[in-house]
Amino acid sequence: MKRIYLDHAATTKLDTQVKEKMIEAMGFFANPSSMYEEAFMGKKILNDSRKKIAEILNVEKEEIIFTGSGTESDNLAIFGVARANKEKGRHIITTKIEHPAVLHSMEQLEKEDFDITYLNVKKNGIIDLGEFEKALRDDTILVSIMYANNEIGTIQPIREIAQILEERSHSDCSNKPIFHTDACQATNYLDIDVQKLGVDLMTFSGSKIYGPKGIGVFYKNEDIKLEPIIYGGGQEMNLRSGTENIFLIAGLSEALRITEMKKEKEVLRLTKLRDYFIEKLEKEIDHIFLNGDRIKRLPNNVHISISSIEGEALLLMLDHNGISAATGSACSSKSLEISHVLKALEISEEYAHGSLRFTLGRETTKDDLDYTIKELKKIVDRLRSFSVIK
């Protein structure tokens, strides 16, 4: 049976060119911090990769820190800023729909006597800039708002948030809060030029951009004071100790290069497929609801809720028919509770329990989506015929 993979928000397939680059880099086994020829070759790969990523982000190469994942990068950003700047203030702003890597970090900081404001989102999954501005205080030291949501794909107004913070720094208020954005889902599809975005910290990972798992990137403006969360030999500008994994780093930088090269055409292609998929789903299946903004969403994200259905049952039956999808974030998929993102959107329990996330990718075709719609309609009709959810 042909498999149709529609869970690219969870992870992506390793690109063939990336794999070749990683195999090439695996030949350089020496520790890049050592002082001999074998180590110098590894150091060159490390420096070249850092430079390549910095050029794409439009930053200095010393501002690129390699970590073990997007989660670790988020943790470093949040704990690093909070613990290094607590003398200036203990107030932090985030949203109710952040990735668990951010939300659980905030919960830990609350135990350390930090005051966290969790912004609501509107029905379309986007924050209200007026509410954000009202939430700012003189003791606000950090704002952490994701670029694009990992479940419903909505895109937050990052540039506008940065402008508000910049204007604040020119007013009579105290120092400008540090601005962090989790760009793990956005990297494939949106502009990641840091200068245009106006962020101070940005995080993403290889696993979302057809690169290797187990490697993340943390951009840190050189003027930001940060406390490390991993101590040791002082690698990565003294912020992330541990011997660098050269072949994963080489793979990530190559994946990002390919992503940037493909981005414009792939965004156009996927946007057309996404809109076609949504239109057909709404036409073929009754009582279906699209979660998140219809326009301000990632070009590959289709998150729907269907009444009178359990999402887990849908997922299992789709899998049986060769279709891989998700009910929400892969990082919290073991929980049977309604997603915190859907709770924030105030989706009714009837619809929330019947939620599915389809995320398209480079290999997704119109035929794949037609087959998915056909099979999904049959499954929905079957489940509704004996559903106890009415």
The 8 nearest C-alpha neighbors of each residue, nearest first, counted from 0:
[[1, 2, 321, 320, 3, 319, 322, 318],
 [0, 2, 321, 3, 322, 320, 4, 367],
 [1, 3, 321, 322, 4, 0, 323, 320],
 [4, 2, 322, 321, 323, 5, 367, 1],
 [3, 5, 323, 6, 322, 2, 324, 7],
 [4, 6, 358, 324, 359, 357, 323, 7],
 [7, 5, 358, 324, 8, 9, 4, 357],
 [6, 8, 10, 11, 358, 9, 5, 360],
 [9, 7, 6, 10, 358, 149, 207, 184],
 [10, 8, 7, 329, 6, 328, 11, 207],
 [11, 9, 7, 207, 206, 8, 6, 12],
 [10, 12, 209, 7, 207, 206, 13, 208],
 [11, 13, 209, 14, 10, 210, 206, 7],
 [12, 14, 209, 210, 211, 15, 11, 18],
 [13, 15, 17, 209, 16, 12, 18, 210],
 [16, 14, 18, 17, 19, 13, 20, 12],
 [17, 15, 19, 18, 14, 20, 253, 254],
 [16, 18, 20, 14, 250, 15, 19, 253],
 [17, 19, 15, 21, 16, 20, 22, 14],
 [20, 18, 16, 22, 17, 21, 23, 15],
 [21, 19, 17, 23, 18, 22, 250, 24],
 [20, 22, 246, 24, 18, 250, 23, 19],
 [23, 21, 25, 19, 24, 20, 18, 26],
 [22, 24, 20, 21, 25, 26, 19, 246],
 [25, 23, 246, 21, 26, 22, 27, 20],
 [26, 24, 22, 27, 246, 23, 21, 28],
 [25, 27, 24, 28, 23, 22, 246, 41],
 [28, 26, 25, 41, 24, 29, 40, 37],
 [27, 29, 26, 25, 30, 41, 37, 38],
 [30, 28, 38, 37, 27, 31, 41, 33],
 [29, 31, 32, 38, 33, 28, 242, 41],
 [32, 30, 42, 38, 41, 33, 29, 39],
 [31, 33, 30, 34, 38, 42, 242, 234],
 [32, 34, 31, 38, 30, 35, 29, 39],
 [35, 33, 38, 32, 39, 36, 31, 37],
 [36, 34, 38, 37, 33, 39, 29, 40],
 [35, 37, 39, 38, 40, 34, 33, 29],
 [38, 36, 39, 40, 29, 35, 27, 41],
 [37, 39, 31, 29, 41, 36, 40, 35],
 [40, 38, 42, 36, 41, 37, 43, 35],
 [41, 39, 43, 42, 38, 37, 36, 44],
 [42, 40, 31, 38, 44, 43, 39, 27],
 [41, 43, 31, 39, 45, 40, 44, 46],
 [42, 44, 46, 40, 45, 41, 47, 39],
 [45, 43, 47, 41, 42, 46, 48, 40],
 [44, 46, 42, 48, 43, 47, 49, 245],
 [45, 47, 49, 43, 48, 44, 42, 50],
 [48, 46, 50, 44, 49, 45, 43, 51],
 [49, 47, 51, 45, 252, 50, 46, 249],
 [48, 50, 46, 52, 47, 51, 60, 53],
 [49, 51, 53, 60, 47, 48, 52, 46],
 [52, 50, 48, 54, 53, 49, 47, 55],
 [53, 51, 55, 49, 54, 50, 252, 48],
 [52, 54, 60, 50, 58, 56, 55, 51],
 [55, 53, 57, 51, 52, 56, 50, 58],
 [54, 56, 52, 57, 53, 51, 192, 191],
 [55, 57, 192, 53, 54, 58, 193, 191],
 [58, 56, 54, 55, 192, 53, 193, 194],
 [59, 57, 53, 56, 54, 60, 62, 193],
 [58, 60, 62, 61, 53, 57, 63, 54],
 [59, 61, 53, 50, 62, 63, 49, 58],
 [62, 60, 59, 63, 236, 64, 221, 49],
 [61, 63, 219, 60, 59, 218, 221, 220],
 [64, 62, 218, 61, 60, 217, 49, 53],
 [65, 63, 217, 235, 216, 218, 62, 66],
 [66, 64, 216, 215, 217, 63, 235, 67],
 [67, 65, 215, 68, 214, 216, 72, 71],
 [66, 68, 214, 213, 215, 71, 65, 69],
 [69, 67, 215, 214, 71, 70, 213, 204],
 [68, 70, 204, 72, 215, 203, 71, 73],
 [71, 69, 73, 68, 100, 72, 74, 101],
 [70, 72, 74, 68, 73, 69, 75, 67],
 [71, 73, 69, 75, 217, 70, 74, 202],
 [74, 72, 76, 70, 71, 75, 69, 77],
 [75, 73, 71, 77, 72, 76, 78, 70],
 [74, 76, 79, 72, 73, 78, 77, 71],
 [75, 77, 73, 79, 74, 78, 80, 72],
 [78, 76, 74, 79, 80, 75, 81, 73],
 [77, 79, 81, 75, 80, 74, 82, 76],
 [80, 78, 226, 225, 75, 76, 77, 81],
 [79, 81, 225, 83, 77, 78, 82, 84],
 [82, 80, 78, 84, 83, 79, 85, 77],
 [81, 83, 85, 84, 80, 79, 78, 226],
 [82, 84, 226, 80, 225, 81, 85, 79],
 [85, 83, 81, 86, 87, 82, 80, 88],
 [84, 86, 88, 87, 89, 82, 81, 83],
 [85, 87, 84, 88, 89, 83, 82, 81],
 [88, 86, 85, 84, 138, 140, 89, 139],
 [89, 87, 138, 85, 86, 140, 90, 139],
 [88, 90, 113, 85, 114, 138, 91, 139],
 [89, 91, 139, 114, 138, 115, 88, 140],
 [92, 90, 115, 141, 139, 142, 140, 116],
 [93, 91, 142, 116, 115, 117, 143, 141],
 [92, 94, 143, 117, 144, 142, 118, 116],
 [95, 93, 118, 117, 96, 97, 119, 144],
 [94, 96, 117, 118, 97, 119, 343, 93],
 [97, 95, 340, 94, 339, 98, 343, 148],
 [98, 96, 94, 95, 102, 101, 145, 99],
 [97, 99, 100, 101, 102, 96, 149, 148],
 [100, 98, 102, 101, 103, 97, 330, 331],
 [101, 99, 70, 98, 103, 102, 104, 73],
 [100, 102, 104, 99, 98, 103, 97, 105],
 [101, 103, 99, 105, 104, 100, 97, 106],
 [102, 104, 106, 105, 99, 101, 100, 107],
 [105, 103, 101, 107, 102, 106, 100, 108],
 [104, 106, 108, 102, 103, 107, 101, 109],
 [107, 105, 103, 109, 104, 108, 102, 110],
 [106, 108, 104, 110, 105, 109, 103, 111],
 [107, 109, 111, 105, 110, 106, 113, 104],
 [108, 110, 113, 112, 106, 111, 107, 114],
 [111, 109, 108, 107, 112, 106, 113, 105],
 [110, 112, 108, 109, 113, 107, 106, 114],
 [113, 111, 109, 110, 114, 108, 89, 107],
 [112, 114, 109, 89, 108, 111, 90, 115],
 [113, 115, 90, 89, 109, 91, 112, 116],
 [114, 116, 91, 92, 90, 113, 117, 109],
 [115, 117, 92, 118, 91, 93, 114, 134],
 [118, 116, 94, 93, 95, 92, 115, 119],
 [119, 117, 94, 95, 93, 116, 120, 131],
 [118, 120, 95, 94, 126, 117, 343, 121],
 [121, 119, 126, 125, 124, 118, 127, 122],
 [120, 122, 124, 123, 125, 126, 127, 119],
 [123, 121, 344, 124, 120, 291, 125, 345],
 [122, 124, 291, 292, 121, 125, 290, 344],
 [125, 123, 291, 120, 121, 122, 153, 344],
 [126, 124, 120, 121, 123, 155, 127, 153],
 [127, 125, 120, 121, 128, 119, 124, 155],
 [126, 128, 130, 129, 131, 120, 125, 121],
 [129, 127, 131, 130, 126, 132, 160, 159],
 [128, 130, 132, 131, 127, 133, 134, 126],
 [131, 129, 133, 127, 128, 132, 134, 118],
 [130, 132, 128, 134, 129, 133, 127, 135],
 [131, 133, 129, 134, 130, 135, 128, 163],
 [132, 134, 130, 131, 135, 129, 136, 128],
 [133, 135, 131, 132, 130, 136, 116, 92],
 [136, 134, 132, 133, 139, 131, 137, 92],
 [137, 135, 139, 138, 134, 90, 133, 172],
 [136, 138, 173, 139, 172, 135, 174, 88],
 [137, 139, 88, 136, 90, 140, 89, 87],
 [140, 138, 90, 136, 91, 137, 176, 141],
 [139, 141, 176, 88, 90, 177, 91, 138],
 [142, 140, 177, 91, 176, 139, 178, 92],
 [141, 143, 92, 178, 91, 93, 179, 177],
 [144, 142, 179, 93, 180, 178, 92, 141],
 [145, 143, 180, 93, 94, 142, 179, 146],
 [144, 146, 181, 180, 147, 97, 182, 148],
 [145, 147, 182, 155, 180, 154, 181, 185],
 [148, 146, 154, 153, 185, 145, 152, 184],
 [147, 149, 152, 153, 150, 151, 145, 154],
 [148, 150, 152, 184, 151, 8, 147, 328],
 [151, 149, 327, 148, 328, 152, 356, 302],
 [150, 152, 302, 291, 153, 148, 290, 149],
 [153, 151, 148, 296, 297, 300, 147, 150],
 [152, 154, 296, 148, 147, 151, 295, 291],
 [155, 153, 147, 296, 295, 146, 152, 148],
 [154, 156, 146, 157, 125, 147, 153, 145],
 [157, 155, 159, 158, 160, 154, 146, 125],
 [156, 158, 160, 159, 155, 161, 196, 146],
 [159, 157, 196, 161, 160, 156, 162, 197],
 [158, 160, 162, 161, 156, 157, 163, 128],
 [161, 159, 157, 163, 162, 158, 156, 164],
 [160, 162, 158, 164, 159, 197, 163, 165],
 [163, 161, 165, 159, 164, 160, 166, 158],
 [162, 164, 166, 160, 165, 161, 167, 159],
 [165, 163, 167, 161, 162, 166, 175, 168],
 [164, 166, 162, 168, 167, 163, 161, 169],
 [167, 165, 163, 169, 168, 164, 162, 170],
 [166, 168, 164, 170, 165, 169, 163, 175],
 [167, 169, 175, 165, 166, 170, 174, 164],
 [170, 168, 166, 167, 165, 171, 172, 175],
 [171, 169, 167, 172, 168, 166, 173, 165],
 [170, 172, 173, 169, 168, 167, 174, 137],
 [173, 171, 170, 137, 167, 174, 168, 169],
 [172, 174, 137, 175, 171, 168, 138, 170],
 [175, 173, 168, 176, 172, 137, 140, 167],
 [174, 176, 168, 164, 167, 177, 173, 165],
 [177, 175, 140, 141, 139, 178, 174, 142],
 [176, 178, 141, 140, 199, 142, 175, 179],
 [177, 179, 142, 199, 198, 141, 143, 200],
 [180, 178, 200, 143, 201, 199, 142, 198],
 [181, 179, 145, 201, 144, 143, 146, 182],
 [180, 182, 145, 202, 183, 201, 146, 203],
 [181, 183, 185, 146, 203, 202, 184, 186],
 [182, 184, 203, 185, 181, 204, 186, 202],
 [185, 183, 182, 186, 147, 149, 207, 8],
 [184, 186, 182, 189, 147, 188, 183, 187],
 [187, 185, 188, 184, 182, 183, 189, 191],
 [188, 186, 185, 208, 258, 189, 262, 184],
 [187, 189, 185, 186, 262, 266, 297, 190],
 [190, 188, 185, 186, 191, 187, 262, 297],
 [189, 191, 192, 188, 186, 185, 196, 195],
 [192, 190, 193, 56, 189, 186, 196, 55],
 [193, 191, 56, 195, 194, 57, 190, 196],
 [192, 194, 196, 195, 56, 191, 197, 198],
 [193, 195, 197, 196, 192, 57, 198, 58],
 [196, 194, 193, 192, 197, 158, 191, 190],
 [197, 195, 158, 193, 194, 198, 192, 157],
 [196, 198, 194, 161, 195, 193, 158, 199],
 [197, 199, 178, 196, 200, 193, 179, 161],
 [200, 198, 178, 220, 179, 177, 219, 197],
 [201, 199, 179, 219, 218, 198, 178, 220],
 [202, 200, 180, 218, 179, 181, 217, 182],
 [203, 201, 217, 181, 182, 216, 72, 69],
 [202, 204, 183, 69, 182, 216, 215, 181],
 [205, 203, 215, 69, 206, 68, 183, 216],
 [206, 204, 210, 251, 211, 208, 207, 214],
 [205, 207, 212, 210, 211, 10, 204, 208],
 [208, 206, 10, 11, 205, 209, 204, 183],
 [209, 207, 210, 205, 206, 187, 254, 11],
 [210, 208, 13, 11, 14, 12, 207, 254],
 [209, 211, 205, 254, 251, 13, 206, 208],
 [212, 210, 205, 206, 247, 250, 13, 251],
 [213, 211, 206, 214, 205, 210, 68, 204],
 [212, 214, 67, 68, 211, 215, 205, 247],
 [215, 213, 67, 68, 212, 205, 66, 204],
 [216, 214, 204, 68, 66, 69, 67, 203],
 [217, 215, 65, 203, 202, 64, 66, 204],
 [216, 218, 202, 64, 72, 201, 63, 65],
 [217, 219, 63, 201, 200, 62, 64, 202],
 [220, 218, 200, 62, 221, 199, 217, 63],
 [219, 221, 199, 222, 223, 62, 200, 218],
 [220, 222, 223, 62, 219, 61, 224, 59],
 [223, 221, 220, 224, 219, 199, 225, 62],
 [224, 222, 221, 220, 225, 219, 199, 177],
 [223, 225, 83, 222, 80, 226, 84, 79],
 [226, 224, 79, 80, 83, 223, 227, 82],
 [225, 227, 79, 83, 82, 228, 80, 224],
 [228, 226, 238, 229, 79, 225, 239, 75],
 [227, 229, 75, 230, 226, 79, 78, 239],
 [230, 228, 227, 239, 240, 231, 238, 241],
 [229, 231, 240, 228, 227, 239, 233, 232],
 [232, 230, 240, 233, 241, 229, 234, 239],
 [231, 233, 240, 234, 241, 230, 237, 242],
 [234, 232, 237, 240, 231, 235, 238, 239],
 [233, 235, 240, 237, 236, 232, 239, 241],
 [236, 234, 239, 237, 64, 238, 240, 233],
 [235, 237, 238, 234, 233, 239, 64, 61],
 [238, 236, 233, 234, 235, 239, 240, 227],
 [237, 239, 227, 236, 235, 240, 233, 234],
 [240, 238, 235, 229, 234, 237, 227, 241],
 [239, 241, 234, 233, 231, 232, 230, 229],
 [240, 242, 243, 234, 232, 239, 231, 233],
 [241, 243, 244, 30, 240, 234, 31, 32],
 [242, 244, 245, 241, 31, 234, 30, 65],
 [245, 243, 247, 246, 248, 242, 214, 249],
 [244, 246, 248, 247, 243, 249, 45, 41],
 [245, 247, 21, 24, 249, 25, 248, 244],
 [248, 246, 250, 249, 245, 244, 251, 211],
 [247, 249, 251, 245, 250, 246, 244, 252],
 [250, 248, 246, 252, 247, 251, 48, 21],
 [251, 249, 247, 21, 17, 253, 248, 252],
 [250, 252, 254, 248, 205, 210, 253, 249],
 [251, 253, 255, 249, 48, 254, 250, 52],
 [252, 254, 256, 250, 255, 251, 17, 249],
 [255, 253, 251, 210, 257, 252, 256, 17],
 [254, 256, 258, 252, 253, 257, 251, 259],
 [257, 255, 253, 259, 254, 258, 252, 260],
 [258, 256, 260, 254, 255, 259, 261, 253],
 [259, 257, 255, 261, 260, 256, 262, 187],
 [258, 260, 262, 256, 257, 261, 255, 187],
 [259, 261, 257, 258, 262, 256, 263, 255],
 [262, 260, 258, 259, 265, 263, 264, 257],
 [263, 261, 259, 265, 258, 264, 260, 266],
 [262, 264, 266, 265, 261, 267, 260, 259],
 [265, 263, 267, 266, 262, 261, 268, 269],
 [264, 266, 268, 262, 267, 263, 261, 269],
 [265, 267, 269, 263, 268, 264, 262, 270],
 [268, 266, 270, 264, 265, 269, 271, 263],
 [269, 267, 265, 271, 266, 270, 264, 272],
 [270, 268, 272, 266, 271, 298, 267, 299],
 [269, 271, 298, 273, 267, 272, 268, 266],
 [270, 272, 274, 269, 268, 273, 275, 267],
 [273, 271, 269, 275, 270, 274, 276, 268],
 [274, 272, 270, 276, 275, 271, 269, 299],
 [273, 275, 277, 271, 276, 272, 278, 270],
 [274, 276, 272, 278, 273, 277, 271, 279],
 [277, 275, 273, 279, 274, 278, 272, 280],
 [276, 278, 274, 280, 279, 275, 281, 273],
 [279, 277, 275, 281, 276, 280, 274, 282],
 [280, 278, 282, 276, 281, 277, 283, 275],
 [281, 279, 277, 283, 282, 278, 284, 276],
 [280, 282, 278, 279, 284, 283, 277, 287],
 [281, 283, 279, 280, 284, 278, 285, 277],
 [282, 284, 280, 281, 279, 285, 376, 372],
 [285, 283, 281, 280, 282, 376, 287, 286],
 [286, 284, 287, 283, 281, 282, 305, 306],
 [287, 285, 306, 305, 288, 284, 281, 304],
 [286, 288, 305, 285, 304, 281, 284, 306],
 [287, 289, 304, 303, 290, 305, 286, 281],
 [290, 288, 303, 302, 304, 291, 287, 301],
 [291, 289, 302, 303, 151, 288, 292, 304],
 [292, 290, 123, 124, 151, 153, 293, 289],
 [291, 293, 123, 295, 294, 296, 153, 124],
 [292, 294, 295, 291, 296, 289, 123, 290],
 [293, 295, 292, 296, 297, 153, 291, 298],
 [296, 294, 292, 154, 153, 293, 297, 155],
 [295, 297, 153, 152, 154, 294, 292, 298],
 [296, 298, 152, 299, 300, 153, 154, 295],
 [299, 297, 270, 269, 300, 266, 296, 273],
 [298, 300, 359, 358, 297, 269, 273, 270],
 [301, 299, 358, 297, 152, 298, 357, 302],
 [302, 300, 357, 356, 358, 303, 273, 299],
 [303, 301, 356, 151, 290, 355, 289, 357],
 [304, 302, 289, 355, 288, 354, 290, 301],
 [303, 305, 354, 288, 350, 353, 287, 351],
 [306, 304, 287, 353, 350, 286, 354, 308],
 [305, 307, 350, 308, 349, 286, 353, 287],
 [308, 306, 388, 389, 383, 349, 386, 305],
 [309, 307, 353, 306, 310, 305, 383, 388],
 [308, 310, 353, 352, 312, 311, 313, 307],
 [311, 309, 353, 313, 354, 312, 352, 314],
 [312, 310, 314, 313, 309, 315, 326, 353],
 [311, 313, 315, 314, 310, 309, 316, 308],
 [314, 312, 310, 316, 311, 315, 317, 309],
 [313, 315, 311, 317, 312, 316, 310, 318],
 [316, 314, 318, 312, 317, 313, 319, 311],
 [315, 317, 319, 313, 318, 314, 312, 320],
 [316, 318, 320, 322, 314, 319, 315, 313],
 [317, 319, 322, 321, 315, 320, 316, 323],
 [320, 318, 316, 317, 321, 315, 322, 314],
 [319, 321, 317, 318, 322, 316, 374, 0],
 [320, 322, 2, 318, 319, 3, 1, 317],
 [323, 321, 3, 318, 317, 320, 2, 4],
 [322, 324, 4, 5, 318, 3, 6, 321],
 [325, 323, 6, 5, 357, 356, 322, 314],
 [326, 324, 356, 327, 355, 6, 314, 357],
 [325, 327, 355, 356, 354, 310, 311, 328],
 [328, 326, 150, 325, 356, 329, 332, 355],
 [327, 329, 330, 331, 150, 332, 149, 9],
 [330, 328, 332, 331, 9, 327, 325, 333],
 [329, 331, 328, 332, 99, 333, 9, 98],
 [332, 330, 329, 333, 328, 334, 327, 99],
 [331, 333, 329, 334, 330, 328, 327, 326],
 [334, 332, 331, 335, 330, 329, 336, 328],
 [333, 335, 332, 336, 331, 337, 338, 330],
 [336, 334, 333, 337, 332, 338, 311, 331],
 [337, 335, 334, 338, 339, 352, 333, 332],
 [336, 338, 339, 351, 352, 335, 342, 341],
 [337, 339, 340, 341, 336, 342, 327, 351],
 [340, 338, 342, 341, 343, 337, 96, 95],
 [339, 341, 96, 343, 338, 342, 344, 95],
 [342, 340, 344, 338, 343, 339, 346, 345],
 [343, 341, 345, 339, 344, 340, 346, 338],
 [342, 344, 340, 341, 345, 339, 95, 120],
 [343, 345, 341, 342, 122, 346, 124, 340],
 [346, 344, 342, 343, 341, 347, 122, 340],
 [345, 347, 344, 341, 351, 342, 348, 350],
 [346, 348, 349, 350, 351, 345, 342, 341],
 [349, 347, 351, 350, 352, 346, 337, 353],
 [350, 348, 347, 351, 306, 352, 307, 353],
 [349, 351, 306, 304, 353, 348, 347, 352],
 [350, 352, 348, 353, 354, 349, 346, 347],
 [353, 351, 309, 350, 354, 310, 349, 348],
 [354, 352, 310, 309, 308, 305, 304, 350],
 [353, 355, 304, 310, 351, 303, 352, 326],
 [356, 354, 326, 303, 325, 302, 310, 304],
 [355, 357, 302, 325, 326, 327, 301, 324],
 [356, 358, 301, 5, 324, 6, 302, 300],
 [359, 357, 300, 5, 6, 7, 299, 8],
 [358, 360, 299, 5, 363, 7, 357, 300],
 [361, 359, 363, 362, 7, 299, 358, 5],
 [360, 362, 363, 359, 265, 269, 364, 268],
 [361, 363, 360, 364, 359, 4, 3, 367],
 [364, 362, 360, 361, 359, 367, 365, 4],
 [365, 363, 367, 366, 362, 368, 272, 361],
 [364, 366, 368, 367, 369, 272, 363, 276],
 [367, 365, 369, 364, 368, 370, 363, 371],
 [368, 366, 364, 370, 365, 369, 371, 363],
 [367, 369, 371, 365, 370, 366, 372, 276],
 [370, 368, 366, 372, 371, 367, 365, 373],
 [369, 371, 373, 367, 368, 372, 366, 374],
 [372, 370, 368, 374, 369, 373, 375, 367],
 [373, 371, 375, 369, 370, 374, 376, 368],
 [372, 374, 370, 376, 371, 375, 369, 377],
 [375, 373, 377, 371, 376, 372, 370, 378],
 [374, 376, 378, 372, 377, 373, 371, 379],
 [375, 377, 379, 373, 378, 374, 372, 380],
 [378, 376, 374, 380, 375, 379, 381, 373],
 [379, 377, 375, 381, 376, 380, 382, 374],
 [378, 380, 376, 382, 381, 377, 383, 375],
 [381, 379, 377, 383, 378, 382, 376, 384],
 [382, 380, 378, 384, 379, 383, 377, 385],
 [383, 381, 379, 384, 380, 386, 385, 378],
 [382, 384, 386, 380, 385, 381, 379, 307],
 [385, 383, 381, 382, 386, 380, 379, 387],
 [384, 386, 383, 382, 387, 381, 388, 380],
 [385, 387, 383, 388, 382, 384, 307, 308],
 [386, 388, 389, 385, 307, 383, 308, 384],
 [389, 387, 307, 386, 308, 349, 306, 383],
 [388, 307, 387, 386, 306, 349, 383, 308]]
